[in-house]
């Protein structure tokens, strides 16, 4: 399932800053290592230890460096050297200030780089944790992939790494090898796209930092009507340089090698927000995790190829947020919850009852827990949420009678992607006053 709010990290660094890096090596005798990842809102979240501090990073093949943009929960992180630079990404803002730091120790399990360069961005507006629901401190891309073969198993949520690619595949597994072009340290491939009754070739970035199925730059198909009349204008996400808007619609098919992915929901960002990308020769867009997750994939940068075969997710239908509201996690609050200490004791413990036969306890305890707070970030025009009067800034209290403080952001978003005509009861709060609405989900991309 795709998520309407996406974060795309397309950065442009000075190439000479990357030349000094040797990169990661596996520090065990088997020369193979496997790590678990968290699959949250169509992003791969991996555990990283940088200079002795444990962090969460997004694995993003669409960036050519490592970026740290949040020091939340990482106040003890130290850097040996810092040099001021500017970086730029997709969005509608200008370049932003950053720092380049080298000689950092980066450990991802047994996968270790003792001389790792990073880019530190201190812009407080860049905070993807609020839209993922867990602390995210940075992103890592080309450095992770460049020296070894990397197998990503989206079903089991594991990543296996080895120098010998044969260690990553079982004997009877049949993969198709598809050539990659590494441009500015990012992987591109040729695919086939069907827009209505028209078929076209497209040169796409393979982008694990893109939570959508695909992006297409409509300006690069000047003689083709890419979208049918059934599409929506939507907020597509946030880049390193600002917000991104565009159109969203359903295509007939996208073909990668011999594999045809049918009826994907894809996005067409407005050229205003991606003008920096249109200058890359021949590029037509990106392929994101909503398509990539449907394959067993072995990334083989040393031989400029990727090995693919369909997995159990291949035929699952493409869905999207039909409610029209984007929810973000906005901090935590302390919640007092009462519980009865006597209920934790053995069944033979003494119980007291009142005249009505109700159990009476004299051992009530109060437990304080940190719980998440959720707010409406945006509302799509003419959506079910807009028709019910929901506004940006409203606090979300309950979904289907369940308190949101006891739900993850992923769980909340999944309820907005159910079947056409499904009713969803919400309780919200505006200016301290609660109110209730019932949304009827409507599929505008049948």
C-alpha positions as CSV (number, residue, x, y, z in Angstrom):
1,X,0.0,0.0,0.0
2,X,1.2,3.5,-0.7
3,X,1.2,6.4,1.6
4,X,0.3,9.9,0.3
5,X,2.9,11.7,2.4
6,X,6.3,10.8,1.1
7,X,9.9,12.0,1.7
8,X,12.3,11.9,-1.2
9,X,15.9,12.7,-0.7
10,X,17.6,13.7,-4.0
11,X,20.8,15.5,-3.0
12,X,23.5,17.0,-5.0
13,X,26.9,16.9,-3.5
14,X,30.4,17.9,-4.6
15,X,31.9,14.7,-6.1
16,X,35.4,15.4,-4.8
17,X,34.1,15.1,-1.2
18,X,33.4,11.4,-1.7
19,X,36.7,10.3,-3.2
20,X,38.5,9.7,0.1
21,X,36.1,7.0,1.3
22,X,37.0,3.3,1.2
23,X,33.6,2.2,2.4
24,X,32.0,-0.6,4.4
25,X,33.6,-4.0,5.0
26,X,32.1,-7.1,6.7
27,X,33.9,-7.8,9.9
28,X,33.3,-11.6,10.4
29,X,35.0,-14.7,9.0
30,X,32.0,-15.8,6.9
31,X,32.1,-12.6,4.8
32,X,28.3,-12.5,4.9
33,X,26.0,-10.7,7.3
34,X,22.2,-10.4,7.7
35,X,20.3,-7.7,9.5
36,X,16.7,-7.0,10.2
37,X,15.0,-3.8,9.2
38,X,11.7,-2.2,10.1
39,X,9.2,-1.7,7.3
40,X,7.3,1.5,8.2
41,X,5.1,3.5,5.7
42,X,6.9,1.9,2.8
43,X,10.4,2.8,4.0
44,X,13.3,0.6,5.0
45,X,14.5,1.7,8.5
46,X,17.8,0.2,9.5
47,X,19.6,0.4,12.9
48,X,22.9,2.3,12.7
49,X,25.6,3.0,15.3
50,X,27.5,6.2,14.5
51,X,30.5,7.1,16.8
52,X,29.0,4.9,19.4
53,X,25.5,6.3,19.4
54,X,22.5,4.2,18.2
55,X,20.4,5.8,15.5
56,X,17.7,4.9,12.9
57,X,18.4,5.6,9.3
58,X,16.3,5.2,6.1
59,X,18.0,3.1,3.4
60,X,17.7,5.3,0.3
61,X,19.3,4.3,-3.0
62,X,18.4,7.7,-4.4
63,X,21.1,9.6,-2.5
64,X,24.8,9.5,-3.1
65,X,25.9,10.2,0.5
66,X,25.0,9.8,4.1
67,X,22.9,12.6,5.6
68,X,22.2,13.2,9.3
69,X,19.3,15.6,9.8
70,X,18.1,15.0,13.4
71,X,20.0,14.9,16.6
72,X,16.8,14.0,18.5
73,X,17.7,11.4,21.2
74,X,21.3,11.6,20.0
75,X,22.7,14.5,22.1
76,X,25.9,12.7,22.8
77,X,26.9,12.3,19.2
78,X,30.3,13.9,18.5
79,X,32.0,14.8,15.2
80,X,35.7,15.1,14.7
81,X,35.8,17.5,11.8
82,X,33.1,19.8,10.3
83,X,33.3,21.9,7.1
84,X,30.4,24.1,6.0
85,X,28.8,23.4,2.6
86,X,25.4,23.9,0.9
87,X,23.1,21.1,-0.4
88,X,20.0,21.2,-2.5
89,X,17.2,18.7,-3.1
90,X,13.8,18.6,-4.8
91,X,11.2,21.0,-3.6
92,X,10.5,24.7,-3.9
93,X,13.3,26.1,-1.7
94,X,16.8,27.2,-2.4
95,X,20.0,25.4,-1.3
96,X,20.3,25.0,2.5
97,X,23.3,25.1,4.8
98,X,24.9,21.8,5.9
99,X,28.2,20.5,7.3
100,X,30.5,17.8,5.9
101,X,32.2,15.6,8.5
102,X,34.7,12.8,7.8
103,X,36.5,10.1,9.9
104,X,33.3,8.9,11.5
105,X,32.8,5.3,12.7
106,X,29.6,3.8,11.2
107,X,28.5,0.3,12.3
108,X,25.5,-1.6,10.9
109,X,25.8,-4.9,12.6
110,X,28.9,-6.5,11.2
111,X,28.9,-4.1,8.3
112,X,31.5,-1.4,9.3
113,X,33.1,1.7,7.9
114,X,35.7,3.3,10.2
115,X,36.2,6.4,8.0
116,X,32.7,7.4,7.0
117,X,31.8,10.8,5.7
118,X,28.4,12.3,6.5
119,X,26.5,15.5,5.7
120,X,24.9,17.1,8.8
121,X,21.8,19.2,8.1
122,X,20.6,21.3,11.0
123,X,17.4,22.7,9.4
124,X,14.6,22.2,11.9
125,X,12.0,22.0,9.2
126,X,13.5,18.7,8.0
127,X,12.0,16.2,10.4
128,X,10.5,13.0,8.8
129,X,10.0,11.4,12.2
130,X,6.6,13.2,12.5
131,X,5.3,11.6,9.4
132,X,6.7,8.1,10.0
133,X,5.9,7.8,13.7
134,X,9.3,6.6,14.9
135,X,12.5,8.6,15.4
136,X,14.5,8.9,12.2
137,X,17.9,10.5,12.4
138,X,19.2,10.3,8.8
139,X,19.5,8.5,5.5
140,X,22.2,6.4,3.9
141,X,22.5,5.5,0.2
142,X,25.4,4.8,-2.2
143,X,27.9,4.1,0.5
144,X,25.8,1.2,1.7
145,X,25.5,-0.4,-1.7
146,X,28.7,0.4,-3.5
147,X,31.2,-2.4,-2.4
148,X,29.0,-5.5,-1.8
149,X,26.0,-7.3,-3.2
150,X,22.9,-6.5,-1.2
151,X,19.8,-8.7,-1.0
152,X,16.6,-7.0,0.3
153,X,13.8,-9.4,1.4
154,X,10.7,-7.2,1.8
155,X,8.6,-10.2,2.9
156,X,10.9,-11.3,5.8
157,X,12.2,-7.7,6.3
158,X,15.9,-8.7,6.2
159,X,18.9,-7.4,4.3
160,X,21.8,-9.8,3.5
161,X,25.2,-8.6,2.5
162,X,28.1,-10.5,0.9
163,X,31.0,-10.0,-1.5
164,X,30.2,-13.2,-3.3
165,X,26.7,-12.8,-4.8
166,X,26.2,-16.6,-4.8
167,X,26.0,-16.5,-1.0
168,X,22.8,-14.5,-1.4
169,X,20.8,-16.9,-3.5
170,X,19.6,-20.4,-3.1
171,X,20.6,-22.9,-5.7
172,X,17.2,-23.2,-7.5
173,X,16.2,-19.6,-7.4
174,X,15.7,-18.1,-10.8
175,X,16.5,-14.4,-11.0
176,X,16.5,-12.1,-14.0
177,X,19.5,-9.8,-14.3
178,X,18.7,-6.3,-15.4
179,X,21.4,-3.8,-16.2
180,X,21.9,-0.6,-14.1
181,X,23.4,2.7,-15.1
182,X,25.1,4.4,-12.2
183,X,24.9,8.1,-12.7
184,X,26.1,10.5,-9.9
185,X,26.3,7.3,-7.8
186,X,22.6,6.5,-8.2
187,X,21.0,3.5,-10.0
188,X,19.0,3.9,-13.2
189,X,17.3,1.4,-15.4
190,X,15.2,1.2,-18.6
191,X,11.5,0.1,-18.2
192,X,8.4,0.0,-20.3
193,X,5.3,2.0,-19.4
194,X,1.7,1.8,-20.7
195,X,-0.2,5.1,-20.6
196,X,-3.7,4.2,-21.7
197,X,-3.3,2.5,-25.1
198,X,0.2,4.0,-25.6
199,X,3.4,2.2,-24.7
200,X,6.7,4.1,-24.0
201,X,10.2,3.5,-22.8
202,X,11.3,5.3,-19.6
203,X,14.7,5.8,-17.9
204,X,14.0,5.6,-14.2
205,X,15.9,6.0,-11.0
206,X,15.5,3.0,-8.6
207,X,14.7,4.8,-5.4
208,X,14.2,3.0,-2.1
209,X,13.6,6.4,-0.5
210,X,10.4,6.9,-2.5
211,X,7.3,5.4,-0.9
212,X,5.2,5.7,-4.0
213,X,5.0,3.1,-6.9
214,X,6.6,5.5,-9.4
215,X,7.1,9.1,-10.4
216,X,6.9,10.2,-14.0
217,X,8.0,13.6,-15.3
218,X,5.2,14.4,-17.7
219,X,7.4,17.0,-19.5
220,X,9.6,14.2,-20.7
221,X,6.7,12.6,-22.6
222,X,5.6,15.6,-24.7
223,X,3.7,13.6,-27.3
224,X,1.9,11.3,-24.9
225,X,-1.2,11.8,-22.8
226,X,0.1,10.2,-19.6
227,X,-3.0,10.5,-17.4
228,X,-6.6,9.7,-18.0
229,X,-9.4,12.0,-16.9
230,X,-9.6,10.0,-13.6
231,X,-6.8,11.5,-11.5
232,X,-6.5,13.6,-8.4
233,X,-4.4,16.7,-7.6
234,X,-2.5,15.9,-4.4
235,X,0.2,16.8,-2.0
236,X,2.9,14.3,-3.0
237,X,5.4,14.8,-0.2
238,X,8.3,16.7,1.2
239,X,11.8,16.9,-0.3
240,X,14.9,18.2,1.3
241,X,14.2,21.6,-0.2
242,X,10.4,21.9,0.4
243,X,6.9,20.6,-0.3
244,X,6.0,18.8,-3.6
245,X,2.6,18.8,-5.3
246,X,1.3,17.1,-8.4
247,X,-1.1,14.6,-9.9
248,X,-1.8,11.0,-9.0
249,X,-3.4,8.4,-11.3
250,X,-3.5,4.8,-12.3
251,X,-1.7,3.4,-15.2
252,X,-2.3,0.2,-17.2
253,X,1.1,-1.4,-16.5
254,X,4.8,-0.9,-15.8
255,X,7.2,-3.5,-17.1
256,X,10.6,-4.2,-15.6
257,X,12.5,-6.7,-17.6
258,X,10.0,-9.6,-18.3
259,X,7.8,-8.7,-15.3
260,X,4.6,-6.7,-15.8
261,X,3.2,-4.8,-12.8
262,X,-0.4,-4.2,-13.5
263,X,-2.5,-1.1,-12.7
264,X,0.0,0.8,-10.4
265,X,-1.0,4.1,-8.8
266,X,1.7,6.6,-9.8
267,X,2.5,10.3,-9.4
268,X,3.3,13.1,-11.8
269,X,5.0,15.9,-9.8
270,X,4.7,19.5,-11.0
271,X,7.8,20.5,-12.9
272,X,8.1,23.6,-10.5
273,X,9.2,21.2,-7.7
274,X,11.5,18.9,-9.6
275,X,13.2,21.4,-12.0
276,X,16.6,20.2,-10.7
277,X,16.0,16.7,-11.8
278,X,14.9,17.4,-15.3
279,X,18.4,18.3,-16.2
280,X,19.6,14.7,-15.8
281,X,20.0,13.4,-19.3
282,X,17.3,11.0,-20.4
283,X,15.7,10.6,-17.0
284,X,11.9,10.2,-17.0
285,X,11.2,9.6,-13.3
286,X,11.6,7.1,-10.4
287,X,10.6,3.7,-9.4
288,X,9.7,3.5,-5.7
289,X,9.2,1.0,-2.9
290,X,5.5,0.3,-3.7
291,X,6.8,-1.5,-6.8
292,X,10.2,-2.7,-5.5
293,X,8.7,-4.4,-2.5
294,X,7.0,-6.9,-4.9
295,X,10.4,-8.4,-5.8
296,X,13.2,-10.4,-4.3
297,X,16.1,-8.0,-5.2
298,X,19.8,-8.4,-5.2
299,X,21.6,-5.1,-5.8
300,X,24.9,-5.7,-7.5
301,X,26.6,-2.3,-7.9
302,X,30.1,-3.7,-8.6
303,X,28.7,-5.3,-11.8
304,X,26.1,-2.5,-12.5
305,X,23.0,-4.7,-12.4
306,X,20.1,-5.8,-10.2
307,X,18.8,-9.3,-9.9
308,X,15.0,-9.6,-9.6
309,X,12.2,-12.1,-9.2
310,X,8.6,-11.7,-8.0
311,X,7.8,-12.4,-4.4
312,X,4.5,-13.2,-2.6
313,X,3.5,-9.5,-2.7
314,X,3.7,-9.3,-6.5
315,X,0.0,-9.6,-7.3
316,X,-1.4,-7.5,-4.4
317,X,-3.6,-4.6,-5.5
318,X,-2.3,-1.0,-5.4
319,X,-4.1,1.2,-2.9
320,X,-4.0,4.8,-1.7
321,X,-5.3,7.0,1.1
322,X,-8.9,7.6,0.1
323,X,-9.8,9.8,3.1
324,X,-8.0,12.9,1.9
325,X,-6.3,13.6,5.2
326,X,-2.6,13.3,6.0
327,X,-1.8,12.6,9.7
328,X,1.5,13.4,11.4
329,X,2.9,12.4,14.7
330,X,3.5,15.6,16.7
331,X,5.3,14.8,19.9
332,X,4.4,12.8,23.0
333,X,2.4,13.4,26.1
334,X,2.3,11.8,29.6
335,X,-1.0,9.8,30.1
336,X,-2.0,8.6,33.5
337,X,-3.5,5.1,33.4
338,X,-5.0,3.4,36.5
339,X,-4.6,-0.3,37.2
340,X,-5.5,-2.6,40.0
341,X,-2.4,-4.1,41.8
342,X,-4.6,-6.8,43.3
343,X,-5.3,-8.2,39.8
344,X,-1.7,-9.0,39.5
345,X,-1.7,-11.2,42.6
346,X,-2.6,-14.9,42.7
347,X,-6.2,-16.1,42.4
348,X,-6.2,-16.9,46.1
349,X,-5.7,-13.2,47.1
350,X,-8.3,-11.6,49.3
351,X,-11.1,-9.8,47.4
352,X,-13.6,-7.3,48.9
353,X,-17.1,-6.7,47.6
354,X,-19.7,-4.0,48.4
355,X,-23.4,-4.4,49.1
356,X,-24.2,-4.6,45.3
357,X,-21.7,-7.4,44.8
358,X,-19.2,-5.3,43.0
359,X,-15.5,-6.0,43.7
360,X,-13.8,-3.3,45.8
361,X,-10.1,-2.7,45.6
362,X,-7.9,-0.7,48.0
363,X,-4.8,-1.1,45.9
364,X,-5.3,1.1,42.8
365,X,-2.1,2.3,41.3
366,X,-1.5,5.0,38.7
367,X,1.0,4.4,35.9
368,X,2.3,7.3,33.7
369,X,3.2,6.4,30.1
370,X,4.4,8.5,27.1
371,X,1.8,8.4,24.3
372,X,1.9,9.8,20.8
373,X,-0.1,12.9,19.7
374,X,-1.5,13.0,16.1
375,X,-2.6,16.0,14.1
376,X,-4.1,16.6,10.7
377,X,-1.2,17.9,8.5
378,X,-3.2,18.6,5.3
379,X,-6.6,18.0,3.7
380,X,-7.1,17.2,0.0
381,X,-9.6,19.5,-1.8
382,X,-12.9,17.8,-2.5
383,X,-12.0,14.7,-0.5
384,X,-14.3,12.9,2.0
385,X,-12.4,14.7,4.8
386,X,-12.8,18.1,3.2
387,X,-16.5,17.5,2.7
388,X,-16.9,16.7,6.4
389,X,-15.1,20.0,7.4
390,X,-11.9,18.5,8.8
391,X,-9.1,21.1,8.7
392,X,-5.4,21.2,9.0
393,X,-4.3,21.5,12.6
394,X,-7.2,19.4,14.0
395,X,-6.0,16.9,16.6
396,X,-7.0,13.2,15.9
397,X,-8.3,11.6,19.0
398,X,-10.0,8.3,18.0
399,X,-10.4,6.1,14.9
400,X,-13.2,3.6,14.8
401,X,-13.6,4.0,18.6
402,X,-10.0,3.3,19.3
403,X,-7.9,5.9,21.0
404,X,-5.1,7.1,18.7
405,X,-2.6,7.3,21.5
406,X,-2.6,3.5,21.5
407,X,-2.1,3.2,17.8
408,X,0.9,3.6,15.5
409,X,0.8,6.0,12.6
410,X,1.1,3.1,10.2
411,X,-2.0,1.5,11.8
412,X,-4.0,4.7,11.4
413,X,-2.9,5.2,7.8
414,X,-3.8,1.7,6.9
415,X,-7.5,2.3,7.8
416,X,-7.7,5.1,5.2
417,X,-6.7,2.7,2.4
418,X,-9.5,0.2,2.8
419,X,-12.3,-0.6,0.2
420,X,-14.4,2.0,-1.6
421,X,-17.5,2.9,0.4
422,X,-16.0,1.9,3.7
423,X,-17.2,4.1,6.6
424,X,-14.6,5.3,9.1
425,X,-15.7,7.0,12.4
426,X,-13.3,9.7,13.6
427,X,-13.2,11.8,16.8
428,X,-11.1,15.0,16.5
429,X,-10.5,18.1,18.5
430,X,-10.3,21.8,17.3
431,X,-9.5,24.6,19.7
432,X,-10.0,22.3,22.6
433,X,-13.4,21.2,21.5
434,X,-14.0,17.6,20.4
435,X,-16.2,16.7,17.4
436,X,-17.1,13.5,15.5
437,X,-17.4,12.8,11.8
438,X,-17.9,9.7,9.7
439,X,-15.9,9.5,6.5
440,X,-17.1,7.4,3.6
441,X,-14.0,6.4,1.6
442,X,-14.3,7.1,-2.1
443,X,-12.0,5.6,-4.7
444,X,-11.4,8.3,-7.3
445,X,-8.9,6.1,-9.2
446,X,-10.9,2.9,-10.1
